[in-house]
Amino acid sequence: MTDQNAPILLYTTLESAEDARALGRALVTARLAACANILAPMTAIYEWKGALEETQETAMLIKSRRGLQTQLLAEAKRLHPYQTPALLVIEPAAGDPDFIRWIADQTGAAAE
């Protein structure tokens, strides 16, 4: 596996499952992501513009590869409905080689 094909996970949160589905579909259709997992609603507690907020959000894990990280972050930010979205890249230490290859294949690595 080349460095560019190393898997990454992009973690983000959105206001609703509908917003998450729209973002996931767009990223998978653009082949910037192999898969997007939408997780059950969660409670987020944070300070925003001086006020303590407590809201329901939907978390997402988006599976991609290191070679697409810059494009993936830019497109996720462009499409994200939040003014300042949580967009965090996580680099797995290891994984099943067949699954990692699938991520690379789904995101067009063979064509690069």
Phi, psi and omega in degrees: 000130177280162177304321181293336180264001178299138183288148170227156172241133173254120179261134174210166175231149180223165182292327185214163175295328179296316177298319180296316179298317180297316179294314180300314179300316182297317182289322178289317179299323179281359181062025172274345179221147176274330187198150174229124177258127179256122185261155183306154179306148179225166176261130177247131176240122184201164175258133179222120179053044174083359181242141176282124182247147172221112185225164172269134177225168175243128180267153178223143168241123184247124184265126180211204180222157186305323182296343180254004187305311182298313179295318181299312179298316181297316182289320178298318179293319180298319183274343186290136181284344181280147177296317179231082184287148170284113177228101184240126178269129178244130179254109178299143178286330182198169178186171178294124183303323179295320179291319179297320177296321178299316177302313180299315179298316182294336182256018172078020183299326182296333183276351184274000000 
